[in-house]
Amino acid sequence: MSSPLKIEKIKQPAEEEKGPEIKTKSGGARKIIILSILAILVIAGAIYGTRTVTFYEHHETTDDAQIDGSINPILPRVSGYIEEIMVKENQPVKAGDLLVKIDTRDLQAKVDQSRAALANARAAVAVSRANVLAARTRHEKEAADVQRYQALRDKEEISRQEFDAAAAASEASAAQLQAAQQQVVAAEAQVAQRQADLQGSALPLSYTVITAPVSGIVAKKNVEVGQLVQAGQPLMAIVESSDPWVVANFKETQLTKMRVGQKVEVEVDAYPDRKFNARIESLSAATGARFSLLPPDNATGNFTKVVQRIPVKIVFTDPPDPQRPLRVGMNVSVVVNVG
């Protein structure tokens, strides 16, 4: 019974001696792993930092940018009641499509009056020309009488009084002919005036038909049938769906290397899976603050230097993508390759 106990006592110290050795080996392995991971992270960080520094040395970026485009307001040129509306909100239209019709009855009445006045003026011209013909005939007769009376007077077959009466009648008919001719000129001038009046009244009548000036999409429709509108009142707008561009507001410190024609990469927030190619078309001549309602005046009060932003116009070089339409006002991020 005593031998097993002795064996255990002999083995126990040997096992205790192996424990620290195993712990030392496992601890060393962990340190190696940790140091390896730290080294990898340091190397990755150095590579990433180097690439980032290199990238920003040759690129300028901003997310203070939006899609912009042409928005054409639709304004009536005459006042009147809306008779018919042919389009709806967000409806695509083409240039020349009929949008709105204004009641034409008042303007048509003015056109009819002008047309009647023109007809009267033309009739007056016809009467004046007839008067000229009659006056010319009478004057020719009186002038012929003077010539006959002159021959008779030379022969002393008529009295001086008779000859003077014939000469006076000839002069009077000449004056009447001249007056009739002037009446024709005045009547023709009246016809020209009435023609201008007719054109002036017909022009507003043509304005009662409002058509789309460009192709695009109807937006901000603010008119209903029966509504009384005034000349110049906004009825709707047409947003051109073709040729949008980007307005990116870069800090003034980012413009050092920026030039017209440089390549740009545009990422639209609505389509994160697609990047659009573009280029710089122009840089604004003034900061955005200068176009605000109340531009800052640095000559008054305490001066605090604020980094200004300059609008930069960027145009797309990729063809339009029907699956990813670019709508005015969309937020985008841009990256400019400044070389």
C-alpha positions as CSV (number, residue, x, y, z in Angstrom):
1,M,0.0,0.0,0.0
2,S,2.9,2.4,0.6
3,S,4.5,2.1,-2.9
4,P,1.9,3.9,-4.9
5,L,2.1,6.9,-2.6
6,K,5.8,7.1,-3.1
7,I,5.5,7.0,-6.8
8,E,3.1,9.9,-6.8
9,K,5.4,11.9,-4.6
10,I,8.3,11.2,-7.0
11,K,6.3,12.3,-10.2
12,Q,4.8,15.4,-8.8
13,P,7.9,17.6,-8.8
14,A,8.7,16.7,-12.4
15,E,5.3,17.9,-13.6
16,E,5.6,21.1,-11.7
17,E,8.9,21.8,-13.4
18,K,7.3,21.4,-16.9
19,G,4.4,23.9,-16.2
20,P,6.4,27.2,-16.3
21,E,8.2,26.0,-19.5
22,I,4.9,25.5,-21.3
23,K,3.5,28.9,-20.1
24,T,6.7,30.6,-21.3
25,K,6.4,29.1,-24.8
26,S,2.7,30.0,-25.2
27,G,3.3,33.6,-23.9
28,G,6.1,34.0,-26.5
29,A,3.9,32.8,-29.3
30,R,1.2,35.4,-28.3
31,K,3.8,38.2,-28.3
32,I,5.0,37.1,-31.8
33,I,1.4,37.1,-33.1
34,I,0.6,40.5,-31.6
35,L,3.8,42.0,-32.9
36,S,3.1,40.6,-36.3
37,I,-0.4,42.1,-36.3
38,L,1.0,45.4,-35.2
39,A,3.6,45.3,-37.9
40,I,1.0,44.5,-40.5
41,L,-1.2,47.4,-39.3
42,V,1.8,49.8,-39.3
43,I,2.7,48.8,-42.8
44,A,-0.9,49.0,-44.0
45,G,-1.3,52.4,-42.3
46,A,1.9,53.6,-43.9
47,I,0.8,52.4,-47.3
48,Y,-2.7,53.9,-46.9
49,G,-1.2,57.2,-45.6
50,T,1.2,57.4,-48.5
51,R,-1.5,56.7,-51.0
52,T,-3.8,59.2,-49.4
53,V,-1.1,61.9,-49.3
54,T,-0.2,61.2,-52.9
55,F,-3.9,61.2,-53.9
56,Y,-4.6,64.6,-52.4
57,E,-1.5,66.1,-53.9
58,H,-3.0,65.4,-57.3
59,H,-6.7,65.7,-56.7
60,E,-9.2,68.2,-55.2
61,T,-12.5,66.9,-53.8
62,T,-15.7,68.4,-52.4
63,D,-19.2,67.3,-51.6
64,D,-20.6,70.8,-51.7
65,A,-21.9,70.3,-55.2
66,Q,-25.2,69.8,-56.9
67,I,-26.7,69.0,-60.3
68,D,-27.8,72.1,-62.1
69,G,-29.7,72.7,-65.3
70,S,-31.8,75.2,-67.3
71,I,-35.2,75.9,-65.7
72,N,-37.4,77.9,-68.2
73,P,-40.3,79.8,-66.6
74,I,-43.6,79.9,-68.5
75,L,-45.1,83.4,-68.3
76,P,-48.1,84.7,-70.2
77,R,-47.6,87.9,-72.3
78,V,-51.2,89.0,-72.0
79,S,-53.8,89.0,-69.2
80,G,-56.9,86.9,-69.4
81,Y,-58.8,83.9,-68.1
82,I,-57.4,80.5,-68.6
83,E,-59.5,78.5,-71.0
84,E,-57.6,75.2,-71.3
85,I,-54.5,73.5,-69.8
86,M,-52.9,70.7,-71.8
87,V,-50.2,69.4,-69.5
88,K,-49.8,68.0,-66.0
89,E,-47.2,68.2,-63.3
90,N,-44.0,66.2,-64.2
91,Q,-45.2,65.6,-67.8
92,P,-42.5,65.4,-70.5
93,V,-43.0,67.9,-73.3
94,K,-41.3,68.8,-76.5
95,A,-40.5,72.3,-77.9
96,G,-43.6,73.7,-79.5
97,D,-46.1,71.6,-77.6
98,L,-49.3,73.4,-76.5
99,L,-49.3,74.2,-72.8
100,V,-52.1,76.7,-72.0
101,K,-54.8,78.6,-73.9
102,I,-56.2,81.9,-72.7
103,D,-59.7,83.1,-73.5
104,T,-59.5,85.1,-76.8
105,R,-62.9,86.8,-77.0
106,D,-61.8,90.3,-75.7
107,L,-58.7,90.3,-77.9
108,Q,-60.6,89.0,-80.9
109,A,-63.0,91.9,-80.6
110,K,-60.1,94.3,-80.8
111,V,-58.8,92.5,-83.9
112,D,-62.2,92.7,-85.5
113,Q,-62.3,96.5,-84.8
114,S,-58.9,97.0,-86.3
115,R,-59.8,95.0,-89.3
116,A,-62.9,97.1,-89.9
117,A,-60.9,100.3,-89.5
118,L,-58.4,99.0,-92.1
119,A,-61.3,98.3,-94.5
120,N,-62.6,101.8,-94.0
121,A,-59.1,103.3,-94.6
122,R,-58.7,101.3,-97.8
123,A,-62.2,102.5,-99.0
124,A,-61.1,106.1,-98.3
125,V,-58.0,105.6,-100.5
126,A,-60.3,104.4,-103.3
127,V,-62.5,107.5,-102.9
128,S,-59.5,109.8,-102.9
129,R,-58.1,108.2,-106.0
130,A,-61.4,108.7,-107.7
131,N,-61.4,112.4,-106.7
132,V,-57.9,112.7,-108.1
133,L,-59.1,111.3,-111.4
134,A,-62.0,113.7,-111.5
135,A,-59.8,116.7,-110.6
136,R,-57.3,115.8,-113.2
137,T,-60.0,115.6,-115.9
138,R,-61.4,118.9,-114.8
139,H,-58.0,120.5,-114.8
140,E,-57.2,119.2,-118.2
141,K,-60.4,120.7,-119.6
142,E,-59.8,124.0,-117.9
143,A,-56.2,124.1,-119.2
144,A,-57.4,123.3,-122.7
145,D,-59.9,126.1,-122.4
146,V,-57.2,128.5,-121.4
147,Q,-55.2,127.6,-124.6
148,R,-58.3,128.2,-126.8
149,Y,-59.1,131.4,-125.0
150,Q,-55.5,132.5,-125.5
151,A,-55.9,132.1,-129.3
152,L,-59.2,133.9,-129.3
153,R,-57.7,136.7,-127.1
154,D,-54.9,137.1,-129.5
155,K,-57.4,137.6,-132.3
156,E,-59.4,139.9,-129.9
157,E,-62.5,137.8,-130.4
158,I,-63.1,137.6,-126.7
159,S,-62.7,140.1,-123.9
160,R,-59.9,140.3,-121.4
161,Q,-62.4,139.4,-118.7
162,E,-63.4,136.2,-120.3
163,F,-59.8,135.1,-120.7
164,D,-59.0,135.9,-117.1
165,A,-62.0,133.9,-116.0
166,A,-60.8,130.9,-117.9
167,A,-57.2,131.2,-116.5
168,A,-58.6,131.5,-113.0
169,A,-60.7,128.4,-113.5
170,S,-57.6,126.5,-114.7
171,E,-55.6,127.6,-111.7
172,A,-58.4,126.5,-109.4
173,S,-58.7,123.1,-111.0
174,A,-54.9,122.7,-110.6
175,A,-55.1,123.5,-106.9
176,Q,-58.0,121.0,-106.6
177,L,-56.0,118.3,-108.3
178,Q,-53.1,118.9,-106.0
179,A,-55.4,118.8,-103.0
180,A,-56.9,115.5,-104.2
181,Q,-53.5,114.0,-104.7
182,Q,-52.5,115.0,-101.1
183,Q,-55.7,113.4,-99.9
184,V,-54.6,110.1,-101.5
185,V,-51.2,110.3,-99.7
186,A,-53.0,111.0,-96.4
187,A,-55.5,108.1,-97.0
188,E,-52.6,105.7,-97.9
189,A,-50.8,106.8,-94.7
190,Q,-54.0,106.1,-92.8
191,V,-54.1,102.6,-94.4
192,A,-50.6,102.0,-93.2
193,Q,-51.6,103.1,-89.7
194,R,-54.6,100.8,-89.6
195,Q,-52.5,97.9,-90.8
196,A,-50.1,98.6,-88.0
197,D,-53.0,98.7,-85.6
198,L,-54.3,95.4,-86.9
199,Q,-50.9,93.8,-86.5
200,G,-50.7,95.3,-83.0
201,S,-54.0,93.8,-82.0
202,A,-53.3,90.5,-83.7
203,L,-50.0,90.0,-81.8
204,P,-51.6,89.9,-78.3
205,L,-54.2,87.5,-79.7
206,S,-51.4,85.1,-80.8
207,Y,-50.0,85.3,-77.2
208,T,-53.1,83.6,-75.9
209,V,-51.7,80.3,-77.1
210,I,-48.7,79.4,-74.9
211,T,-46.3,76.7,-76.2
212,A,-43.3,75.1,-74.7
213,P,-40.1,77.0,-75.6
214,V,-37.8,74.0,-75.0
215,S,-38.1,70.2,-74.5
216,G,-38.1,69.1,-70.9
217,I,-40.4,68.2,-68.0
218,V,-43.2,70.4,-66.6
219,A,-42.6,71.4,-63.0
220,K,-44.1,73.8,-60.4
221,K,-47.4,74.0,-62.2
222,N,-49.4,76.8,-60.6
223,V,-52.4,77.5,-62.8
224,E,-56.0,76.2,-63.1
225,V,-58.8,76.5,-65.7
226,G,-60.8,79.7,-65.1
227,Q,-58.1,81.5,-63.3
228,L,-57.4,85.1,-64.2
229,V,-53.8,85.6,-64.9
230,Q,-51.8,88.7,-65.4
231,A,-49.0,89.3,-68.0
232,G,-45.7,88.1,-66.5
233,Q,-47.3,85.8,-63.9
234,P,-45.5,82.5,-63.4
235,L,-47.7,79.6,-64.6
236,M,-45.2,76.7,-64.5
237,A,-41.7,75.9,-65.4
238,I,-40.0,73.5,-67.8
239,V,-36.8,71.8,-66.6
240,E,-34.6,70.9,-69.5
241,S,-33.8,67.2,-69.2
242,S,-30.8,67.3,-71.6
243,D,-27.3,68.7,-70.9
244,P,-27.3,69.0,-67.1
245,W,-24.2,70.2,-65.4
246,V,-22.6,70.3,-61.9
247,V,-21.9,73.4,-59.8
248,A,-19.2,72.5,-57.3
249,N,-18.3,75.1,-54.6
250,F,-14.6,74.6,-53.9
251,K,-12.7,76.4,-51.2
252,E,-10.5,79.2,-52.6
253,T,-7.4,77.3,-51.3
254,Q,-8.3,74.4,-53.6
255,L,-8.1,76.4,-56.8
256,T,-4.3,76.7,-56.9
257,K,-3.9,74.0,-59.5
258,M,-7.4,73.9,-60.9
259,R,-7.7,74.7,-64.6
260,V,-10.4,74.6,-67.3
261,G,-10.5,71.2,-69.1
262,Q,-9.3,69.1,-66.2
263,K,-10.9,65.7,-65.8
264,V,-13.5,65.2,-63.1
265,E,-15.1,62.2,-61.5
266,V,-18.6,62.7,-60.3
267,E,-20.4,60.5,-57.8
268,V,-24.2,61.1,-57.5
269,D,-25.7,60.3,-54.1
270,A,-28.7,58.7,-55.8
271,Y,-26.5,56.3,-57.8
272,P,-23.6,55.2,-55.5
273,D,-22.9,52.3,-57.8
274,R,-22.0,54.5,-60.8
275,K,-19.3,57.2,-61.3
276,F,-19.7,59.7,-64.1
277,N,-16.9,61.2,-66.1
278,A,-16.8,65.0,-66.6
279,R,-14.5,68.0,-67.1
280,I,-14.2,71.5,-65.8
281,E,-15.9,74.0,-68.2
282,S,-15.4,77.3,-66.3
283,L,-14.7,78.9,-62.9
284,S,-16.9,81.7,-61.5
285,A,-15.5,85.2,-61.6
286,A,-16.7,85.8,-58.0
287,T,-17.3,84.0,-54.8
288,G,-20.7,82.7,-53.9
289,A,-21.0,85.2,-51.1
290,R,-20.8,88.1,-53.5
291,F,-24.1,87.0,-55.1
292,S,-26.0,86.7,-51.8
293,L,-28.8,89.1,-51.0
294,L,-26.6,90.9,-48.4
295,P,-22.9,90.5,-49.4
296,P,-20.5,90.8,-46.5
297,D,-18.6,94.1,-46.1
298,N,-15.2,93.4,-44.6
299,A,-14.6,97.1,-44.3
300,T,-17.0,97.5,-41.4
301,G,-16.9,96.0,-37.9
302,N,-14.5,93.4,-36.7
303,F,-12.9,91.4,-39.4
304,T,-12.9,87.6,-39.2
305,K,-11.2,85.8,-42.1
306,V,-13.4,83.1,-43.6
307,V,-12.4,80.8,-46.4
308,Q,-14.5,81.6,-49.4
309,R,-16.0,79.2,-51.9
310,I,-15.8,79.6,-55.7
311,P,-18.5,78.0,-57.9
312,V,-17.0,75.8,-60.6
313,K,-19.1,74.6,-63.5
314,I,-18.5,71.0,-64.5
315,V,-20.0,69.4,-67.6
316,F,-20.5,65.7,-68.2
317,T,-18.5,63.9,-70.9
318,D,-20.4,60.6,-70.7
319,P,-23.6,60.2,-72.8
320,P,-26.9,60.4,-70.9
321,D,-27.9,57.3,-69.0
322,P,-31.7,56.7,-69.3
323,Q,-31.5,54.3,-66.3
324,R,-29.9,57.0,-64.1
325,P,-31.5,60.3,-65.0
326,L,-29.7,63.4,-63.5
327,R,-32.2,65.7,-61.9
328,V,-31.6,69.3,-61.1
329,G,-30.7,69.8,-57.4
330,M,-29.3,66.3,-56.8
331,N,-26.3,66.2,-54.4
332,V,-23.0,64.9,-55.8
333,S,-19.4,64.6,-54.8
334,V,-16.7,65.5,-57.2
335,V,-13.0,64.6,-57.6
336,V,-10.9,66.8,-59.8
337,N,-7.6,65.5,-61.2
338,V,-5.3,68.5,-61.0
339,G,-2.3,66.6,-62.2
